[in-house]
Each structure stands twice: as structure tokens, then as C-alpha cells.
Amino acid sequence: MTLVGRTRARGVETLSLDATDSRNALSAALVGELAGALADCAGDGDVRAVVLTHTGNTFCAGADLRDPPHPDALVQLLRQIVTLPKPVVARVTGHVRAGGLGLLAACDIAAAATGASFAFTEVRIGVAPAVISLPLLPRTDPRALARYYLTGERFDAAEAARIGLVTVTGDDVDEVLVPILDGLRRSAPQGLAETKQLLTAKVLETFDRDAADLTALSARLFASPQAREGMTAFLERRDAAWVL
């Protein structure tokens, strides 16, 4: 079964997360397939830019709790998006949770429909947004992250734009993307690649400095008793034991 759909139009390759039964959760299989598709785009001279989008009403629900990817694999996927020599544009029309927000932050440009919603839900199952902080912390408002990391509150597309999580919003996300994709199609491949390197230098410094520590933190937390309780409560659709 294919988990990542692929189409192309005038040099723009669209990769669609297509695991709707799991709300496009980041399973080991989905992470591996997406990484392979991105690698193909990186080596294809006919691809000017990549659009990362989704089928169904959820862009990505975060880590697949039944088949989670190894933290190293998620780090590698996020870094692959950041270092891809082509611009990567996120197109969001639905819900984004936890690890899915890391995908957004890794992309160079993110467009969201006004009805999209966002939440860092890690704290509610006893873990932390560890690995996804690698692209998030350098690119997103720190005071807003403190609130949403610590509370797990849901917020809307306008707030996501205000805090720097997404670039632009609109009722019709495809209409919003028209001038962006037109600009990318008019830009030279060399110019795009070199400009992207300028823009991502600080993000990559964070990867180089913190990836090992955050990977270890993620693995430790997911193996903890509180995380087991949190994940079990989530799967059983009940409050965790610590809810007051």
C-alpha cells in the first residue's frame, strides 16, 4: 500500500501523506516512504519545488503510537526537508498535531487554510516535543511556544501565522499558493538552492548541536511509565491518571 501519493505539474512535485486510517500519523513506514520520495525529488533535475500536503481532514496526527518511527529516523526526515536543495512548501487544509508540526517547521514555506487547527499534544501523553524542536525553536515565537508546548492547547491558522509556524493563510489555500508557486517556477534552480542554504543555516546549527540530546530525551520519555499511561489513555479515549 502506498502511503505517499505523488503528482507533478510544471516542475512542482506534490507529495501527499495518504494514510488516512491513521490520520497520517508518522509511522515507521510513512517516514521511510516520505524520505524516499524526498530523495527522489532531490536528485531529479526536473523538480523545481516540492509541495507537502495530505489527503483526509488531518495533515498529520503526530507519531503513530502503534508503530512509532525511531527518533533517529524522524531527525533524519526533518533534516532532509531542511537540507533538500529544492524549496519545500507545506499545504495544510486540516488538523496538525504534535510531530506534524515538526514537518511544518522544517518546510521553507507553509500555507494553511483558515479552518486548519494546530496543537502540541505531547505533554498530555507524558512526553515532550523533543525532536521536532530542532526546526521549531529557531523559527517560531518563543513565548508562544512556551504556552502551546506546556498546555497542549489547540490554536487556529491565524495564530499559527502570527507565531511564525505558518507563512500565510486563506480560505482557499490553493489560491494562496498560486503566486508562491509561480515565483518558485520563475526562479533559477541554483538561486533557489543557494538562497535556501542562507535561510536554513541557523536551523542546521540547532540540528548539529542538539539532535543527539533531543533524540535521547525522546527515547527516554517514550519508554517511561507516565508515557505508557498517557499513550494507553489516548488509545482508550479516556483521561490519563494525572488529569485533575
C-alpha positions as CSV (number, residue, x, y, z in Angstrom):
1,M,0.0,0.0,0.0
2,T,1.3,3.4,-1.0
3,L,1.4,5.9,1.9
4,V,2.7,8.9,0.0
5,G,1.0,10.0,-3.2
6,R,3.0,11.7,-5.9
7,T,1.9,14.0,-8.7
8,R,3.8,16.7,-10.8
9,A,2.7,19.8,-12.6
10,R,5.1,22.3,-14.3
11,G,8.1,21.3,-12.2
12,V,6.3,21.2,-8.8
13,E,6.2,17.7,-7.3
14,T,3.3,17.2,-4.8
15,L,3.8,14.6,-2.1
16,S,0.6,13.7,-0.3
17,L,0.5,11.9,3.0
18,D,-2.1,9.2,2.4
19,A,-2.5,7.1,5.5
20,T,-6.0,8.4,6.3
21,D,-6.9,5.4,8.5
22,S,-4.3,6.6,11.0
23,R,-4.9,10.3,10.3
24,N,-1.5,10.4,8.5
25,A,0.3,9.6,11.8
26,L,4.1,9.3,11.5
27,S,4.6,5.5,11.4
28,A,8.0,4.0,10.7
29,A,6.6,3.0,7.2
30,L,5.3,6.5,6.4
31,V,8.5,8.2,7.5
32,G,10.5,5.8,5.4
33,E,8.4,6.3,2.3
34,L,8.4,10.0,2.6
35,A,12.1,10.1,3.0
36,G,12.5,8.0,-0.2
37,A,10.2,10.3,-2.2
38,L,12.1,13.4,-1.0
39,A,15.4,11.8,-2.0
40,D,13.9,11.2,-5.5
41,C,13.0,14.9,-5.7
42,A,16.4,16.0,-4.6
43,G,18.0,14.1,-7.5
44,D,15.5,15.0,-10.2
45,G,16.6,18.0,-12.2
46,D,13.0,18.4,-13.5
47,V,11.7,19.1,-10.0
48,R,11.9,22.8,-9.1
49,A,10.0,22.7,-5.8
50,V,8.1,20.2,-3.6
51,V,4.6,20.6,-2.1
52,L,4.0,18.5,1.0
53,T,0.3,18.0,1.6
54,H,-2.3,15.4,2.7
55,T,-5.4,13.5,2.0
56,G,-8.3,13.5,4.5
57,N,-9.0,16.0,7.2
58,T,-5.7,15.7,9.0
59,F,-2.3,16.8,7.7
60,C,-0.5,14.7,10.3
61,A,-1.6,13.5,13.8
62,G,1.9,13.2,15.1
63,A,3.8,10.0,15.9
64,D,1.9,6.7,15.3
65,L,1.7,5.3,18.8
66,R,1.2,1.8,17.5
67,D,4.2,1.9,15.1
68,P,6.3,4.9,16.0
69,P,9.4,5.7,14.0
70,H,12.8,5.6,15.7
71,P,13.7,9.1,16.9
72,D,16.8,9.0,14.7
73,A,14.6,8.4,11.6
74,L,12.4,11.4,12.5
75,V,15.5,13.6,12.9
76,Q,16.8,12.4,9.6
77,L,13.5,13.2,7.9
78,L,13.3,16.7,9.3
79,R,16.9,17.4,8.4
80,Q,16.2,16.0,4.9
81,I,13.5,18.6,4.4
82,V,15.6,21.4,5.7
83,T,18.6,20.5,3.5
84,L,16.7,19.5,0.3
85,P,18.2,21.6,-2.5
86,K,14.7,22.5,-3.6
87,P,12.1,24.6,-1.7
88,V,9.6,22.6,0.2
89,V,6.1,24.1,0.7
90,A,3.6,22.7,3.1
91,R,-0.1,22.8,2.1
92,V,-2.4,22.3,5.0
93,T,-6.2,22.1,4.9
94,G,-6.9,20.2,8.1
95,H,-5.6,19.3,11.6
96,V,-1.9,19.2,12.6
97,R,-0.8,17.7,15.9
98,A,2.5,17.0,17.7
99,G,5.1,15.6,15.2
100,G,3.2,17.0,12.3
101,L,4.1,20.5,13.5
102,G,7.7,19.5,13.1
103,L,7.1,18.8,9.4
104,L,5.6,22.2,9.0
105,A,8.5,23.9,10.7
106,A,11.0,22.0,8.6
107,C,9.4,23.3,5.4
108,D,10.6,26.5,3.8
109,I,7.1,27.9,3.3
110,A,3.8,26.8,4.9
111,A,0.3,27.7,3.7
112,A,-2.8,26.8,5.7
113,A,-6.5,27.1,5.1
114,T,-8.3,29.2,7.7
115,G,-10.1,26.1,9.0
116,A,-6.9,24.3,9.9
117,S,-6.1,23.6,13.6
118,F,-2.8,23.0,15.5
119,A,-1.8,21.6,18.8
120,F,1.4,20.4,20.6
121,T,-0.2,17.4,22.4
122,E,2.9,15.7,23.7
123,V,2.6,16.9,27.3
124,R,-0.8,15.4,27.5
125,I,0.6,11.9,27.0
126,G,3.6,12.4,29.2
127,V,6.3,13.2,26.7
128,A,7.8,16.4,25.2
129,P,8.1,17.9,21.7
130,A,11.8,17.0,21.7
131,V,12.9,16.1,18.2
132,I,10.5,18.5,16.5
133,S,12.0,21.3,18.4
134,L,15.0,21.2,16.1
135,P,13.3,23.2,13.4
136,L,10.6,24.8,15.6
137,L,12.7,26.6,18.1
138,P,14.8,28.6,15.6
139,R,11.7,29.6,13.6
140,T,8.8,30.2,15.9
141,D,8.0,32.8,18.6
142,P,9.4,31.6,21.9
143,R,6.8,33.0,24.2
144,A,4.0,31.4,22.1
145,L,5.9,28.1,22.0
146,A,6.1,28.2,25.8
147,R,2.4,28.5,26.1
148,Y,1.4,25.9,23.5
149,Y,4.2,23.4,24.4
150,L,3.2,23.5,28.0
151,T,-0.6,23.5,27.7
152,G,-1.3,21.4,24.6
153,E,-4.0,23.9,23.7
154,R,-5.4,23.9,20.2
155,F,-4.9,27.1,18.1
156,D,-6.1,28.3,14.7
157,A,-4.4,29.2,11.5
158,A,-4.4,32.9,12.2
159,E,-2.5,32.3,15.4
160,A,-0.1,29.8,13.6
161,A,0.7,32.6,11.2
162,R,1.2,35.2,14.0
163,I,3.7,33.0,15.8
164,G,5.7,32.0,12.6
165,L,4.6,28.4,12.4
166,V,2.9,29.0,9.0
167,T,3.7,31.6,6.4
168,V,0.3,32.5,5.0
169,T,-3.3,31.5,5.4
170,G,-6.5,31.9,3.4
171,D,-10.0,30.5,2.9
172,D,-8.7,28.8,-0.4
173,V,-5.2,27.6,0.3
174,D,-4.6,26.7,-3.4
175,E,-5.4,30.3,-4.3
176,V,-3.0,31.5,-1.7
177,L,-0.3,29.2,-3.2
178,V,-0.7,30.5,-6.8
179,P,1.8,33.4,-6.5
180,I,4.2,31.4,-4.3
181,L,4.4,28.5,-6.8
182,D,4.6,30.9,-9.7
183,G,7.5,32.7,-8.0
184,L,9.3,29.4,-7.5
185,R,8.8,28.3,-11.1
186,R,10.3,31.6,-12.3
187,S,13.4,31.2,-10.1
188,A,16.7,29.6,-11.2
189,P,17.5,26.2,-9.6
190,Q,20.9,27.5,-8.5
191,G,19.4,30.6,-7.0
192,L,16.8,28.6,-5.0
193,A,19.4,26.1,-3.7
194,E,21.9,28.8,-2.6
195,T,19.2,31.0,-1.1
196,K,17.7,28.1,0.8
197,Q,21.2,27.5,2.3
198,L,21.3,31.0,3.6
199,L,17.9,30.7,5.2
200,T,18.5,27.4,6.9
201,A,22.0,27.9,8.3
202,K,20.7,28.7,11.8
203,V,18.3,25.8,11.8
204,L,21.1,23.4,10.8
205,E,23.2,24.7,13.6
206,T,20.5,23.6,16.0
207,F,20.4,20.2,14.4
208,D,24.2,19.8,14.7
209,R,24.2,21.0,18.3
210,D,21.1,19.4,19.8
211,A,20.0,16.4,17.7
212,A,21.7,13.7,19.8
213,D,20.5,15.1,23.1
214,L,16.9,15.5,21.9
215,T,16.8,12.1,20.3
216,A,18.0,10.6,23.6
217,L,15.3,12.6,25.5
218,S,12.6,11.4,23.2
219,A,13.6,7.8,23.6
220,R,13.8,8.1,27.4
221,L,10.4,9.7,27.7
222,F,8.5,7.3,25.4
223,A,9.9,4.4,27.5
224,S,8.7,5.9,30.8
225,P,5.8,4.7,32.9
226,Q,4.0,8.1,32.5
227,A,4.2,7.9,28.7
228,R,2.8,4.3,28.8
229,E,-0.1,5.6,30.9
230,G,-0.6,8.6,28.6
231,M,-0.5,6.6,25.4
232,T,-2.8,3.9,26.8
233,A,-5.3,6.6,27.9
234,F,-5.2,8.2,24.5
235,L,-5.8,4.9,22.7
236,E,-8.6,4.1,25.2
237,R,-10.1,7.6,24.8
238,R,-10.0,8.3,28.5
239,D,-8.3,10.9,30.8
240,A,-4.8,9.9,31.9
241,A,-4.3,9.2,35.6
242,W,-2.8,12.6,36.3
243,V,-5.7,14.7,35.0
244,L,-7.1,16.9,37.8
